[in-house]
Amino acid sequence: MRMFYTRVDTRHLETLLWVVRLGGVGAAAQHLNLTQPAVTRRIQELERELGAKVLRRQGRNVVATAIGETCLSSAERILSEVATLRVAASGKAAVGTIRVGVVESIALTWFQNFLARIEERYPKVQLEIDVDLSNRLANKLARRQIDIALLPGPIQLPGVVRVSLGSCAMKWLGHPGLRPADREMTAADLAELPIIGMPQDANAYHSIIDWFEEAQVSPTLVHRCNSFSVVALLVRRGVGVSLLPPDLFAGDLESGALQVLIEHPAAPKVEYSAAYLLSVEVSILPEVAAIAREESWFFGSPRARGKNFGTGPFPPLQARALPATVSKSDI
């Protein structure tokens, strides 16, 4: 029986990838440092090998056909593996820059361990660190403004690879003095306290609103803050309460500086991920994501026990009641 094989040049796959990614032959030619006729010729050769069209016009842009989409689903993986093989075959260490997006809750806890591991494994690789809210990091990843994101919450992007960093059940944390002395705290009690959350476009903010909707009560006052570390500081000082990952406040909870104020209704678990899009330029992203998984505190590893969010070499701030008014001498 005769067998027929289609031989596809990886350069043709790379060209298809950039034409679709950048929306046109001209932009792809500029990126690949080729002439437009050379790009067109590569696409034509790919179509000849496959026996089908891989591109079509959509308004001013060029997009992939159904066959083209099938090619693209494999192209990034193949090209990334080829790049990895080239690095391994050359015997040279990986070099260059990786743009890492990270939420503040991770940046101020186990990210330093992750960074040390990257420096040890890839001494010639620089990290460009972008600390932002999870939804904004997801948007940056979709626009390829970052290479990999360490973040909580769902992320659904075409071609994204998600590596689990573990999960955490969010809890209402606050100063112990905020709990009623003679009974269990209710959702109505909690609604009377100042709630400190993230901005409205953050997943964490919607988790707070969803919790109160499920409890069928409305919070009286919800402050919004774009800094997780400031939210943590305010909660420690007894200014308000917040829905937080207790794994990052283990030391505070053990010492009694913070308490879980209410258990029901239970807040949903939040899954943390290292998310990246397979890249022709950055072949070590799977290894980088694997290191993040090993260093994550969200698997309840012994490394995380007794740690506090944002403490590092500094002692945690002690929760205390604030005076009714604050003067310059109090600051």
N, C-alpha and C positions, 0 to 999 in steps of 0.2 A: 504493500500500500504506500502510495506516495504521500509525503507530508509537506504541507506548505507553511512557511514561516514568514511572518512580517518582521523585518528588521527596522526598528525605529531608532534613529540617532537621538541621543540625549540632548544634543544641541537644539534639535527641532522641538523637543518637549519644553526646553527652557524658553525658547522663542514664543511658543504658544502661551506659556504661562504669563510672560510679560505683556504680550499683546492684550490678553484678556484682563490682566490685573490693571494695566494702565489705560485700557479702553481704546487703543488705536495702534496702528503700525508705526506712525511717526514717533510717538512717545516711547514705544518699545525699542525702536532703532536707536534713539538717543541714549536710552538707558544701557543698551547692550553694546554701544559704540560701534554700530553697524550702519550701513546705508539702508534706506527704505527698500530698495530693490532686493537687497540681500535678505531682509526679514521676510519679504513677500515670497522670495524663492524658497526659503526654509519651510514656510507654511505650505506652499504648493507641494514640496517634496514629501512632507508629512501626510498630506491628504492623498497623494499618489500611493504611498505605502499602505495607508489604511483603506483606500478605496472609498473614501467618504469625505464630505466637507466638515471642517472642524470650526469654522467661523462663519458668522453672518452679520449683516448690518442691522443695527437697531437705532434709528435716528442718526445722530452724529457719531455714535460709538460703535465699536466692534465687539460682539459678544460671542460666546461659545454656543455651538449647536449641541444637540443631545449627545452626539458622538464626541464632540469637543469636551463637554462636561465630564464624560467618562474618562477621557484622557487626563483631564486636570485632576480628577480624584486620585489618580496614581502618580501624576507627574511630580508633585512636590515631595512625596515620600521617596520616589526613585532618585530624584536629584539630590535630596538631602543625604540619602545613603551613599550615593556616589561621592559627594563631598566628604563624607566621613571616611570612606575608603581611601580617598586621596590623601587626607591628613595622616591616616594610619600608615599608608604605604610610604609617605615621604619621611616618616620618622620625626617630623617636626611638631613642636607643641602648637596647640591652637592659639591664634592671636586675633586681636581685633577688639570690638566693643559689643557688648550685649546690653540692650536697653531693657531694664527690669522695672516693671510697674508693681507697686506693692501698697497695700492698704496700711494705714498708720498702726493699727493694732498689731500687725505682724512686724512692721518696721521697728517698733520699740520693744519687741520681745525677742523672738528667736531668730530674727533676720541677721543679727550679728554672727550667730553660729553658722548660718547659711553662707554669709559673706566670707568667713574664715575658711570654710570648706572649698569654696570656689577659688579663693586665692591659692590654696594649697594644691588643688587639682589642676588649675589653669593659671599659672603665675603670669602669663603674658596676655591674659584677657582682662580688659577693663569693663567695669559695670557703670552704666549710666542709670542712676536710680531715680525713679519718678514716683513720689508718694502722693496718692490721690484717693478719692472715693471709688468704691468698687464699680459703679456703673460708668464712671468716667474712664476708668482703666479699661473696661470692656470696649468702650467706644474707641479708645486709642489703639487697642489691639486690632479691632476691625479695620481701622484706617492704617494699620502697620506703622504707627508712630512709636510703638514699643514692640519688643520681640516676645516677651513672656510676662504674664501677670500672675501675681500671688494674691488671691482675693477670695472673699466669701460670696455665697449666693449663686443662683443659676446663671450660666453663661451659655448661650446658644448662638454660635457663629458658624457659617459654612467652613468646613475644613479644619475646625479647631480641634486640638488634642487636649483633653483634660486628664490630669493626673491628680487623684484625690490626695488631699493633705489632711484628711480626717474630718470629723464633724464635731459640733458642739451644741448642746442644748442651751439656748439662751435663758437667762434667769433675771428676774427683777432684783437688782442689788441696791442697797442703800445703807445708811448709818443705822445701827441697831436701835438708837433712840427714836427712830421714826415709827417703829412698830407699836401697836397698842399693847399696853402692859398686861391687860386682863383677858385677852382673847386673840384669836387668829386674825390676821389682817385680811380684809376682803378687797375685791376689785373696786368697790365704791370708796373704800379708804384710800386706796392707791390713787384713784382718780382725783382726790382732793389735794394731793401733793404735787409740787412742781416736777414735771417730767422733763428730762433733758435728753434730747435725741439729736440725730444727725440731720442734715438738710433734707428738704422735701424730695429731692431727686435721688436720695440714697435708699438702698434696700432696707437698711436698718430702721429708717423712719417709718416705712410702710409696715414693717413687722410690729412696731409699736401701735400704729393705728389699727391694724388687723386684730391685735390682741384685745384692744378695748372694744372693738366691734363684736368680737366673739363673747366677751364678758358682758356685753349689752350695757355698758356705761360709757360716758364721755369724759375725757380728762378735762380738768378745769384750765390747766395751763401747760402748754408744751413749748419749751425753749428749744431752739434749733442751733446747733453748733457744728462747724465743719472740721473740727479737730477732735479726734477720738481721745487724745491725751488730756485735753481740757475737759471733756465730758467726764473722764475718769477722775480728774482732780476735783471737780465740783461734787461728784457723787461721794468721794472720800471725805470731803469737808462738810457733808450733810446739807448741801444747798438744795439738792433734789435727788431723784432716783432715776435709774435708767435700765433698759433691757440690755444686758451685757453678757459676754461669754465668760462664765465663771472659771474656765480653765486658765484664763489670763490673770485671775485675781486669787489664786489658791492661797497665797500667803496672807492676804487681807482677810480671807474667810476663816482661815485657821486661827489667826490672832484675834478675831472678833472685831476688827476694825470695820468690816462690812458684813452684812448678813443677807441671805436670800429672804426677801420680805414676804413673798407669796408664791405658792406652787401651782395654784389652779385658777383659771385654765392654764394648762401647760403651753409654753411657747414652742413652736416647732424647732427642730434641730436645723442648724445652718451648716451646709457642706462647704468646706474650703477646698480650693483647687489651685494647682499650677496650670495655667492655660496658655497654650502657644499655638501658633500656626506654623506648620512645617516650612522651613525656609531654605532656599538655595544658598543664601549667604551665610547663615548661622547653622552649622551642622550639629552643634553640641547641645541644642536645646533639650532633647530627650534626657541627656545626662544631667543638665542643670535642673530640670524638673524632678529627676530622681533624687538629687541631693536635697532639694526643698522638702520632698516627702520624708526623707530620713531625719531632717532637722525639725520638722513640724511638731508643735506642742499639742496638736489636736488629736493625737492618738493616745493621750494619757501616758506618754513615755516617762520613765523615771527621771529623765533629764529635766522635765518640766515641774516636778513636784516641789512645792514650797516656793515657787517663783511668784513674783508680782509683776503686773503690767507696768512698764515704764520705769522700773526701779533702777535697773542696771547697777552701777556702783553706788547709787544714792539710796538712802533709806526711804521707805514709802511715807508719803504725807499722812499724818494722823487725822482722822475724821474729827471735825469739831464744829460746834455751832458758831455761826458768824454773828457779830454784833448787829444790832438793828441798823446802825449806820456805820460807815467806814470812813475814817479820816486818813489823812496822809501818813500819820504816824502808825497806822495799822497796816500800811502797805509795805 
